[in-house]
Amino acid sequence: MRDYYDLSNLPILDTDRQVLQVSSFDRKEENADWEHFLYEDKDGSMVLLDEAGAGCVKSIWAAVTNNDCVLSFYFDGEEKPRYESPLRAFFAEPLEQFDGPANGFPERGQFDMDDCHCGNCFYPIPFEKGLKITAKGNTHFYYHIMYEKYHDTKPSEHAAYAEGESFKNAFEGATPEAKEYKVDSEFCLEREYTPIYVENKAGVVTEFTVECDEGTDLSKIYLDVFFDDNNIAYIACPLLHFMVQPLGFAPFKTHAAETVIKDGKVKMTFRLPIPYWSRADFELINPAKDGTKLTVKIAVSENNYDPKNTGYLHGDYREGLTELYEDWLLGKFSGRGNVVGFVQTCLGGQWCEGNEHFYINGALCPQINGTGTEDFYLGCYWPNLKYDSPLAGCLNDVYKEGGNTLAGSFLHRAAYYRFMHDMPISFSDGIRLAIQHGAVGQTFSDYTSLVLSYRRPESAMTQTDYINLASEGSKALHSYSAKSEEYSLKAKIEGERKEPILDKTGYLHTDDEITFKAALLADNKGIALRRIFDKRQSPQAAKVYVDGEYAGLWKDPGFNDFAPFGDSDFYVPASLCNGKDVIEVKLIPQGQFTDFEYKVLSIKKM
């Protein structure tokens, strides 16, 4: 399968994987984002992750770690853990089972001595039938785990990249140089537009480099990029943001982008592939009267991508003031794609505490729900040191800029980047990317943000049915059958602070079977069943059968009694539903199981 550390694979779109995250975010939507877990296990240990089916953990981050806590990894329903490790040692000491360059325990904060170290593990951990990770002992720590689930492929295929050169090169700092440039010219940017690369045939830009004198002011220079027959720019943002230099010039090095400052010269390089099929038009815009001199180098290779399943690179930029109790919108996109990178700057207020909330394919709850802005950028305990890594970095040290005081730190703009080579955030039918400001969205801050994504406008998923369990007509139409008694719940849905109060009627099942019929798009590539449920009951699980054949275990372990409504997707492979326009679904609860409504999302063949 695809190795996303090989940058050439990032534009390729697919519908074969689901991206998810679990974390210690505060279920009461305050700012105590530590020591929150999915549930407490029978032996008193706390459960960080509990998934069924095939998948692969792509990254584990933790802060305020200790060796009085022991992590245990239970694979494929096994009763004994296959791996165990003290929490801090898991990141800080070499572990034979996770042997690779991608474990680390770097110092990235300045708040509280030893707690300013954060653990990061990017070594893939595949599982065939499920994975449970527990913690026992001193569980006072922060964490997030990002992982994928697979519909029709083996997880070992997705983890094989860890043995390849791209993965090792990324963490060892290898940065390939272009062998030949299609453009290698000095430009004087006069007022308005300056074309720097125009091509009327297919190609892939593999390197985009800008060089200038160290004192050159590029803060007002914008980049517009047009592709093929579209006259609206796919990339429209400040040039410095695109080059991961939103505050000016700061040296950093990754395999995707880097900036080198030497002998009074600045060299900024961007290496994410930029494919196009008939035309490319790169333009720089200078709104100032005075000309600006710089050198541009652009390397281009042959385009061998399948246009139906390859996204155009988009650069979506926003700037402005935050709104009270309203998450900052990083981006909201339709169609299908891979989100692969973020660049963000923040000024004013306690912005560093804001949690990311990413909603995929129209879900009501965020599938990615984090513990803090600096944590999303793989730091910890703001103010952060300046650091760079293959996947994330902080481009300046506001603590030093603020006279080594916490109060002074808030007077300076901080800048971060995050590349998602560990797990591009794929979506089939739109995505909404938002992040809090302040501890609970209560501050007024000045933000800029750039989202890098590969996208196509056509959705690869469509809703083909809906079952409302509060409607007798809807239940009868779908032959919904269950012996449990109805109950009503009026409560908040898990997510952002301004999420609405829902008032729904559904069922709490224990030992009965649930059956219903669902309409599909016959020519499908599988389907997703989406269910709204009650998170006060945890963990929940049910065996799923489609037309009498076992499809897997639908597992929902997350507990939340403050905002108890949640939604969850279960993927049914094409082998059980392709060619059918109606299926019969049977659910056999394994203990408690709740439902209020179901949506049927058919995955299209693209």
C-alpha positions as CSV (number, residue, x, y, z in Angstrom):
1,M,0.0,0.0,0.0
2,R,1.0,3.7,-0.1
3,D,3.9,5.1,1.8
4,Y,2.9,8.7,2.6
5,Y,6.5,9.5,3.6
6,D,7.1,9.1,-0.1
7,L,5.7,12.5,-1.0
8,S,4.6,11.3,-4.5
9,N,1.8,9.3,-2.9
10,L,0.1,12.2,-1.1
11,P,-2.0,13.4,-4.1
12,I,-3.5,9.9,-4.6
13,L,-7.1,9.7,-3.3
14,D,-8.8,6.5,-2.0
15,T,-11.8,5.4,0.0
16,D,-10.2,2.3,1.6
17,R,-9.3,3.8,4.9
18,Q,-11.0,5.7,7.8
19,V,-8.9,8.1,9.8
20,L,-9.6,8.5,13.6
21,Q,-8.1,9.8,16.8
22,V,-8.6,9.1,20.5
23,S,-7.3,11.6,23.1
24,S,-7.6,12.7,26.7
25,F,-9.7,15.8,25.8
26,D,-11.8,17.2,28.6
27,R,-15.3,15.7,28.2
28,K,-16.8,18.7,30.1
29,E,-15.4,21.0,27.4
30,E,-13.3,22.9,29.9
31,N,-9.5,22.8,29.9
32,A,-8.5,19.8,32.0
33,D,-7.3,17.8,29.0
34,W,-5.5,15.1,30.9
35,E,-6.4,11.9,32.7
36,H,-9.6,11.3,30.5
37,F,-9.9,7.9,29.0
38,L,-12.4,5.9,27.1
39,Y,-13.4,3.8,30.1
40,E,-12.1,1.9,33.1
41,D,-11.3,-1.8,32.4
42,K,-12.3,-4.7,34.7
43,D,-8.8,-4.8,36.2
44,G,-8.8,-1.1,37.1
45,S,-6.6,0.0,34.2
46,M,-7.6,2.9,32.0
47,V,-8.4,2.3,28.3
48,L,-6.7,4.7,25.8
49,L,-7.7,2.9,22.6
50,D,-10.1,0.0,22.0
51,E,-10.8,-0.8,18.3
52,A,-12.2,-3.8,16.5
53,G,-11.3,-4.8,12.9
54,A,-8.2,-4.2,10.8
55,G,-6.2,-1.0,11.3
56,C,-2.8,0.6,12.1
57,V,-1.8,3.1,14.8
58,K,0.1,5.8,13.0
59,S,1.2,8.1,15.8
60,I,1.2,8.3,19.6
61,W,1.8,11.5,21.5
62,A,1.9,12.0,25.2
63,A,3.0,14.7,27.8
64,V,3.6,14.7,31.5
65,T,4.8,11.1,31.3
66,N,6.2,8.9,34.1
67,N,7.5,5.4,34.6
68,D,5.0,4.6,37.4
69,C,2.5,4.1,34.6
70,V,2.6,0.9,32.4
71,L,1.2,0.8,28.9
72,S,-0.2,-2.6,27.7
73,F,-1.0,-3.5,24.1
74,Y,-3.6,-6.2,23.6
75,F,-3.9,-7.4,20.0
76,D,-6.7,-9.2,18.2
77,G,-8.8,-9.9,21.3
78,E,-5.9,-11.6,23.1
79,E,-6.4,-11.8,26.9
80,K,-2.7,-11.2,27.7
81,P,-0.8,-8.1,26.5
82,R,1.7,-8.8,23.7
83,Y,3.8,-5.7,24.6
84,E,4.2,-3.8,27.9
85,S,6.3,-0.8,28.7
86,P,6.6,2.0,31.3
87,L,5.0,5.0,29.8
88,R,8.0,7.3,29.6
89,A,10.3,4.5,28.6
90,F,8.0,3.8,25.6
91,F,9.2,7.1,24.1
92,A,12.5,7.7,25.8
93,E,14.3,4.4,25.6
94,P,14.8,2.1,22.5
95,L,12.2,-0.7,22.4
96,E,12.9,-3.8,20.3
97,Q,9.3,-4.2,19.2
98,F,9.2,-0.6,17.9
99,D,12.7,-0.4,16.5
100,G,13.1,2.6,14.3
101,P,14.0,6.2,14.0
102,A,10.6,7.5,14.9
103,N,10.4,7.4,18.7
104,G,11.5,10.4,20.7
105,F,11.2,12.3,24.0
106,P,12.2,15.9,23.0
107,E,12.0,19.0,25.2
108,R,9.5,21.3,23.5
109,G,8.0,23.5,26.2
110,Q,9.2,26.0,28.8
111,F,6.4,25.8,31.4
112,D,7.4,23.3,34.1
113,M,10.8,21.6,33.9
114,D,10.4,17.9,33.4
115,D,6.9,18.1,32.1
116,C,8.1,20.1,29.1
117,H,9.1,16.9,27.4
118,C,6.7,15.2,25.0
119,G,6.7,11.7,23.8
120,N,6.2,11.0,20.1
121,C,6.1,7.6,18.4
122,F,5.5,7.3,14.6
123,Y,6.5,3.7,14.2
124,P,3.4,2.0,12.7
125,I,1.6,-0.5,14.9
126,P,-0.7,-2.7,12.7
127,F,-3.5,-4.9,14.0
128,E,-5.6,-7.5,12.2
129,K,-8.7,-8.0,14.3
130,G,-8.5,-5.2,16.9
131,L,-6.2,-3.4,19.4
132,K,-6.7,-2.3,23.0
133,I,-4.1,-0.1,24.7
134,T,-4.4,0.4,28.5
135,A,-2.6,2.3,31.2
136,K,-2.2,1.3,34.8
137,G,-0.6,3.1,37.7
138,N,0.0,6.9,37.6
139,T,-2.4,7.9,34.8
140,H,-2.0,11.7,35.2
141,F,-0.9,12.4,31.6
142,Y,-2.1,13.8,28.3
143,Y,-2.3,11.8,25.2
144,H,-3.6,11.4,21.6
145,I,-3.4,8.4,19.3
146,M,-4.0,8.8,15.6
147,Y,-4.9,5.6,13.7
148,E,-6.5,4.2,10.5
149,K,-9.0,1.5,10.0
150,Y,-9.1,-0.4,6.7
151,H,-12.1,-1.8,4.8
152,D,-10.7,-4.4,2.5
153,T,-6.9,-4.5,2.9
154,K,-4.5,-6.0,5.3
155,P,-3.0,-3.6,7.9
156,S,0.5,-5.2,7.5
157,E,0.5,-3.8,3.9
158,H,0.0,-0.3,5.3
159,A,2.8,-0.7,7.9
160,A,5.4,-2.0,5.5
161,Y,6.6,1.5,4.7
162,A,8.5,1.5,8.0
163,E,11.2,-0.7,6.4
164,G,11.6,1.6,3.4
165,E,13.9,4.4,2.5
166,S,11.3,7.2,2.5
167,F,10.4,6.6,6.2
168,K,14.0,6.5,7.3
169,N,15.0,9.5,5.2
170,A,12.2,11.6,6.7
171,F,13.4,11.1,10.2
172,E,17.1,11.2,9.4
173,G,16.8,14.6,7.7
174,A,17.6,13.5,4.1
175,T,16.4,16.2,1.6
176,P,16.7,15.4,-2.1
177,E,17.8,18.1,-4.5
178,A,16.2,18.6,-7.9
179,K,18.5,17.4,-10.7
180,E,17.2,19.9,-13.3
181,Y,15.1,23.0,-13.1
182,K,12.5,24.0,-15.6
183,V,12.7,27.6,-14.3
184,D,15.8,29.1,-12.8
185,S,15.5,32.8,-13.1
186,E,15.7,36.1,-11.2
187,F,12.5,38.1,-11.1
188,C,11.9,41.7,-10.2
189,L,8.3,41.8,-8.8
190,E,6.8,45.1,-9.9
191,R,3.4,46.1,-8.7
192,E,0.6,43.6,-9.4
193,Y,1.1,40.3,-11.2
194,T,4.3,38.6,-12.3
195,P,4.0,35.2,-14.0
196,I,6.9,32.9,-12.8
197,Y,5.9,29.6,-14.5
198,V,3.3,29.0,-17.2
199,E,3.0,25.7,-18.9
200,N,0.4,24.3,-21.4
201,K,0.9,20.6,-21.0
202,A,0.8,18.0,-18.3
203,G,3.4,17.9,-15.6
204,V,4.2,17.7,-11.9
205,V,6.1,20.4,-10.0
206,T,8.3,18.5,-7.6
207,E,10.3,21.4,-6.2
208,F,9.5,25.1,-5.8
209,T,12.4,27.2,-4.5
210,V,12.6,30.9,-3.8
211,E,15.9,32.6,-3.0
212,C,16.5,36.1,-1.9
213,D,18.7,38.3,0.3
214,E,18.2,37.9,4.0
215,G,16.9,41.5,4.4
216,T,14.2,41.2,1.6
217,D,10.7,41.9,2.8
218,L,8.4,39.3,1.3
219,S,5.6,39.7,3.8
220,K,3.2,41.3,1.3
221,I,3.9,39.0,-1.6
222,Y,1.1,36.6,-2.5
223,L,1.1,33.4,-4.6
224,D,-1.7,32.4,-6.9
225,V,-1.6,29.1,-8.8
226,F,-4.1,28.0,-11.5
227,F,-4.5,24.6,-13.0
228,D,-6.0,23.3,-16.2
229,D,-9.3,24.8,-17.3
230,N,-10.1,26.5,-14.0
231,N,-9.7,30.3,-13.8
232,I,-10.1,30.3,-10.0
233,A,-6.8,29.9,-8.1
234,Y,-6.4,26.6,-6.3
235,I,-3.6,28.0,-4.3
236,A,-4.1,31.6,-3.0
237,C,-2.0,32.6,0.0
238,P,0.9,34.7,1.2
239,L,4.1,33.3,-0.4
240,L,5.7,33.1,3.1
241,H,2.9,30.9,4.5
242,F,3.2,28.5,1.5
243,M,7.0,28.3,2.2
244,V,6.2,27.6,5.9
245,Q,7.8,31.0,6.9
246,P,4.8,33.0,8.1
247,L,6.8,35.3,10.3
248,G,9.7,36.0,7.9
249,F,12.8,33.8,7.7
250,A,13.6,31.1,10.2
251,P,15.8,28.1,9.4
252,F,14.1,24.7,9.6
253,K,14.5,21.4,7.8
254,T,12.1,18.6,6.8
255,H,11.9,16.3,3.8
256,A,8.8,18.2,2.6
257,A,10.0,21.8,3.0
258,E,13.0,23.6,4.4
259,T,14.6,27.1,4.8
260,V,18.3,27.6,4.8
261,I,19.9,30.9,5.8
262,K,23.6,31.2,4.9
263,D,26.0,34.1,4.1
264,G,23.2,36.6,4.0
265,K,21.1,34.6,1.6
266,V,17.8,32.8,2.1
267,K,16.7,29.7,0.3
268,M,13.1,28.4,0.9
269,T,12.1,25.1,-0.7
270,F,8.7,23.4,-1.0
271,R,8.6,19.7,-2.1
272,L,5.0,18.5,-2.0
273,P,4.2,17.4,-5.5
274,I,1.9,19.7,-7.6
275,P,0.3,17.7,-10.5
276,Y,-1.7,19.2,-13.4
277,W,-2.9,17.8,-16.6
278,S,-3.1,20.5,-19.3
279,R,-2.0,23.9,-17.8
280,A,-0.2,25.4,-14.9
281,D,0.1,29.1,-14.1
282,F,2.1,30.3,-11.1
283,E,1.9,34.0,-10.4
284,L,3.4,36.2,-7.6
285,I,1.5,39.4,-6.6
286,N,3.2,42.4,-5.2
287,P,0.8,45.1,-4.0
288,A,3.6,47.5,-3.1
289,K,4.9,50.2,-5.4
290,D,8.6,49.2,-5.0
291,G,9.9,46.2,-6.9
292,T,11.1,43.1,-5.0
293,K,13.9,41.0,-6.4
294,L,14.1,37.2,-5.9
295,T,15.2,34.1,-7.7
296,V,12.7,31.3,-8.5
297,K,13.6,27.7,-9.3
298,I,11.0,25.2,-10.3
299,A,11.6,21.5,-11.1
300,V,9.0,19.6,-13.2
301,S,8.6,15.9,-13.9
302,E,6.4,13.8,-16.1
303,N,2.8,13.4,-14.9
304,N,1.9,9.7,-14.6
305,Y,-1.0,10.1,-12.1
306,D,-4.5,8.9,-12.8
307,P,-6.5,12.1,-13.1
308,K,-9.7,10.4,-11.8
309,N,-8.1,9.5,-8.4
310,T,-5.5,12.2,-8.0
311,G,-6.2,15.5,-6.2
312,Y,-5.1,19.0,-7.2
313,L,-3.0,20.7,-4.5
314,H,-5.0,23.4,-2.8
315,G,-3.7,26.1,-0.4
316,D,-6.6,27.6,1.5
317,Y,-5.6,30.7,3.6
318,R,-7.5,32.6,6.3
319,E,-6.7,35.5,8.5
320,G,-8.6,37.5,11.1
321,L,-9.9,37.8,14.7
322,T,-11.4,34.9,16.5
323,E,-15.1,35.0,17.7
324,L,-16.2,34.4,21.2
325,Y,-16.9,30.6,21.8
326,E,-16.7,29.9,18.1
327,D,-13.9,27.7,16.9
328,W,-11.5,29.1,14.3
329,L,-12.4,27.7,11.0
330,L,-9.2,26.3,9.4
331,G,-11.1,25.1,6.3
332,K,-14.4,23.6,5.1
333,F,-14.1,21.6,1.9
334,S,-16.5,19.6,-0.2
335,G,-15.8,16.6,-2.4
336,R,-13.0,14.1,-1.6
337,G,-9.4,14.6,-0.7
338,N,-6.4,14.3,1.6
339,V,-5.5,17.0,4.1
340,V,-1.7,17.0,4.2
341,G,-0.5,20.1,6.0
342,F,-1.2,23.1,8.2
343,V,0.6,26.4,8.9
344,Q,-0.8,28.6,11.7
345,T,0.1,31.7,13.5
346,C,-1.5,33.0,16.7
347,L,-1.4,36.2,18.7
348,G,-3.2,37.4,21.8
349,G,-5.0,35.6,24.5
350,Q,-4.5,32.1,25.8
351,W,-4.8,30.6,22.3
352,C,-2.3,27.8,23.0
353,E,-4.9,25.8,24.9
354,G,-7.4,25.4,21.9
355,N,-8.3,21.8,20.9
356,E,-8.6,20.8,17.2
357,H,-12.1,19.5,16.0
358,F,-12.1,17.8,12.6
359,Y,-15.4,16.6,11.2
360,I,-15.1,14.1,8.3
361,N,-17.8,13.2,5.7
362,G,-20.6,15.2,7.4
363,A,-20.3,13.5,10.8
364,L,-21.9,15.4,13.7
365,C,-19.0,14.6,16.1
366,P,-15.3,15.3,15.4
367,Q,-13.4,12.1,14.6
368,I,-10.3,14.1,15.5
369,N,-10.7,15.8,18.9
370,G,-7.4,17.0,20.5
371,T,-6.0,18.4,23.7
372,G,-4.4,21.7,22.8
373,T,-3.0,23.7,19.9
374,E,0.6,23.1,20.9
375,D,-0.2,19.4,21.3
376,F,-1.6,19.2,17.7
377,Y,1.7,20.6,16.6
378,L,3.5,17.9,18.6
379,G,4.8,20.2,21.3
380,C,3.7,20.5,24.9
381,Y,3.3,23.0,27.7
382,W,3.5,26.4,25.9
383,P,5.5,28.6,25.6
384,N,7.3,26.4,23.2
385,L,10.9,26.3,22.3
386,K,11.8,26.7,18.6
387,Y,11.9,23.1,17.2
388,D,11.5,21.4,13.9
389,S,10.8,17.7,13.0
390,P,9.7,15.8,9.9
391,L,6.0,16.2,10.9
392,A,5.7,19.4,13.0
393,G,7.5,22.4,14.3
394,C,7.4,25.7,16.1
395,L,9.2,28.4,14.1
396,N,10.0,30.8,16.9
397,D,10.3,31.1,20.6
398,V,7.9,33.7,22.0
399,Y,9.2,33.2,25.5
400,K,12.6,34.5,24.5
401,E,11.0,37.2,22.4
402,G,8.9,38.2,25.4
403,G,11.9,38.8,27.7
404,N,11.7,35.3,29.2
405,T,8.4,36.0,30.9
406,L,5.0,34.3,30.5
407,A,3.2,37.7,30.2
408,G,5.6,38.8,27.6
409,S,5.1,35.7,25.6
410,F,1.5,36.6,24.8
411,L,2.7,39.8,23.1
412,H,4.4,37.9,20.3
413,R,3.0,36.0,17.4
414,A,3.8,32.3,17.5
415,A,4.0,30.1,14.3
416,Y,3.6,26.4,13.8
417,Y,3.5,23.8,11.0
418,R,2.2,20.3,10.8
419,F,2.7,17.8,7.9
420,M,0.3,14.8,8.0
421,H,2.7,12.3,6.4
422,D,2.0,9.9,9.3
423,M,-1.7,10.0,8.4
424,P,-3.1,12.2,5.7
425,I,-6.7,13.1,6.7
426,S,-8.7,11.5,4.0
427,F,-12.4,12.4,3.3
428,S,-14.9,11.1,0.8
429,D,-17.7,13.6,1.2
430,G,-16.4,16.9,2.6
431,I,-14.5,17.9,5.8
432,R,-14.7,20.7,8.3
433,L,-11.4,21.6,10.1
434,A,-11.7,23.8,13.2
435,I,-9.6,24.7,16.2
436,Q,-10.5,26.4,19.5
437,H,-8.8,29.6,20.7
438,G,-8.2,30.1,24.4
439,A,-8.9,27.4,26.9
440,V,-12.6,27.2,25.8
441,G,-12.8,29.7,23.0
442,Q,-13.1,32.6,25.3
443,T,-10.3,34.9,24.0
444,F,-10.0,37.4,21.2
445,S,-7.0,36.4,19.2
446,D,-5.5,37.3,15.8
447,Y,-5.0,34.2,13.7
448,T,-3.7,33.2,10.3
449,S,-3.9,29.7,8.9
450,L,-3.1,27.8,5.8
451,V,-4.4,24.3,5.0
452,L,-2.7,22.2,2.3
453,S,-4.8,19.5,0.8
454,Y,-5.2,17.5,-2.4
455,R,-8.8,17.6,-3.5
456,R,-11.3,16.7,-6.3
457,P,-14.8,18.3,-6.3
458,E,-16.7,15.1,-6.8
459,S,-17.8,13.3,-3.7
460,A,-17.1,9.6,-3.4
461,M,-19.9,9.0,-0.9
462,T,-23.6,9.7,-0.9
463,Q,-26.4,9.2,1.6
464,T,-28.9,6.7,0.3
465,D,-31.1,6.0,3.3
466,Y,-32.1,7.4,6.7
467,I,-33.9,5.6,9.6
468,N,-35.4,7.9,12.3
469,L,-36.2,5.8,15.4
470,A,-38.5,8.5,16.8
471,S,-40.8,8.0,13.7
472,E,-43.1,5.0,13.6
473,G,-43.4,5.5,9.8
474,S,-39.6,5.4,9.3
475,K,-39.3,2.3,11.4
476,A,-42.1,0.5,9.5
477,L,-40.6,1.6,6.2
478,H,-37.3,0.0,7.1
479,S,-38.7,-3.0,9.0
480,Y,-36.9,-1.9,12.1
481,S,-37.3,-4.5,14.8
482,A,-36.1,-4.5,18.4
483,K,-37.6,-5.7,21.7
484,S,-36.1,-3.0,23.9
485,E,-38.2,-0.2,25.3
486,E,-37.9,3.3,23.9
487,Y,-36.4,6.1,25.9
488,S,-35.8,9.8,25.2
489,L,-32.7,11.9,25.7
490,K,-32.3,15.7,25.5
491,A,-28.7,16.6,25.7
492,K,-25.6,18.1,24.0
493,I,-23.6,16.4,21.2
494,E,-19.9,15.9,21.8
495,G,-17.8,18.4,19.9
496,E,-17.4,22.2,20.0
497,R,-18.7,24.4,22.8
498,K,-21.5,25.7,20.6
499,E,-22.8,22.3,19.6
500,P,-26.7,22.2,19.7
501,I,-28.9,20.4,22.2
502,L,-30.5,17.4,20.6
503,D,-33.9,15.9,21.6
504,K,-34.2,12.3,20.4
505,T,-36.0,9.0,21.0
506,G,-34.1,5.7,20.8
507,Y,-33.4,2.4,22.4
508,L,-31.1,0.9,25.0
509,H,-30.4,-2.7,24.0
510,T,-28.9,-5.4,26.1
511,D,-29.9,-8.9,25.0
512,D,-32.2,-8.4,22.0
513,E,-31.4,-8.4,18.3
514,I,-31.9,-5.4,16.0
515,T,-32.8,-5.8,12.4
516,F,-33.6,-3.3,9.7
517,K,-33.5,-2.9,5.9
518,A,-31.4,-0.3,4.2
519,A,-31.3,1.1,0.7
520,L,-27.9,1.3,-1.2
521,L,-26.4,2.6,-4.4
522,A,-26.2,-0.8,-6.1
523,D,-22.9,0.0,-7.9
524,N,-21.1,0.6,-4.7
525,K,-17.6,0.2,-3.3
526,G,-19.0,-0.6,0.2
527,I,-21.1,1.4,2.5
528,A,-20.9,3.1,5.9
529,L,-23.6,2.8,8.5
530,R,-23.7,5.9,10.7
531,R,-25.5,5.7,14.0
532,I,-26.3,8.3,16.7
533,F,-25.9,6.8,20.1
534,D,-25.7,7.6,23.9
535,K,-22.2,7.8,25.3
536,R,-23.3,7.5,28.8
537,Q,-23.3,3.7,28.2
538,S,-19.7,2.6,27.6
539,P,-18.3,0.6,26.2
540,Q,-20.8,-0.4,23.5
541,A,-20.5,-3.2,20.9
542,A,-22.6,-5.2,18.5
543,K,-21.9,-7.9,16.0
544,V,-23.0,-6.8,12.5
545,Y,-24.5,-9.2,9.9
546,V,-25.4,-8.2,6.4
547,D,-27.9,-10.5,4.6
548,G,-26.9,-13.2,7.1
549,E,-23.1,-12.8,6.6
550,Y,-20.8,-11.6,9.4
551,A,-19.4,-8.1,8.7
552,G,-17.5,-7.4,11.9
553,L,-17.9,-5.9,15.3
554,W,-19.2,-2.3,15.7
555,K,-17.4,-1.0,18.8
556,D,-17.9,2.4,20.5
557,P,-15.9,2.6,23.8
558,G,-16.0,6.3,24.5
559,F,-17.7,7.5,27.7
560,N,-19.2,11.0,28.0
561,D,-22.0,12.0,30.4
562,F,-21.6,15.7,29.8
563,A,-22.2,15.8,26.0
564,P,-23.5,12.2,25.6
565,F,-24.8,12.2,22.0
566,G,-22.2,10.9,19.6
567,D,-22.2,9.4,16.1
568,S,-20.1,6.5,14.8
569,D,-19.5,4.9,11.4
570,F,-19.3,1.2,10.6
571,Y,-17.9,0.2,7.2
572,V,-19.4,-2.8,5.3
573,P,-17.0,-4.1,2.6
574,A,-18.1,-4.2,-1.0
575,S,-17.9,-8.0,-1.0
576,L,-21.1,-8.0,1.2
577,C,-23.1,-5.2,-0.6
578,N,-21.9,-4.5,-4.1
579,G,-24.7,-5.2,-6.7
580,K,-27.4,-4.8,-4.1
581,D,-29.8,-1.9,-3.8
582,V,-31.3,-3.2,-0.5
583,I,-29.7,-5.1,2.4
584,E,-30.9,-6.5,5.7
585,V,-28.8,-5.6,8.6
586,K,-28.8,-7.5,11.9
587,L,-27.0,-6.3,15.0
588,I,-26.4,-8.5,18.0
589,P,-25.4,-6.3,21.0
590,Q,-22.5,-7.6,23.1
591,G,-23.7,-6.0,26.3
592,Q,-25.2,-2.5,26.2
593,F,-25.9,-0.8,22.8
594,T,-27.9,2.3,22.1
595,D,-29.3,3.8,18.9
596,F,-31.4,6.8,17.9
597,E,-31.0,7.0,14.1
598,Y,-29.1,5.5,11.3
599,K,-27.8,6.9,8.0
600,V,-26.6,4.8,5.1
601,L,-23.7,6.2,3.1
602,S,-22.9,4.5,-0.1
603,I,-19.3,4.7,-1.4
604,K,-19.2,5.4,-5.1
605,K,-16.8,3.7,-7.6
606,M,-14.7,6.6,-9.0
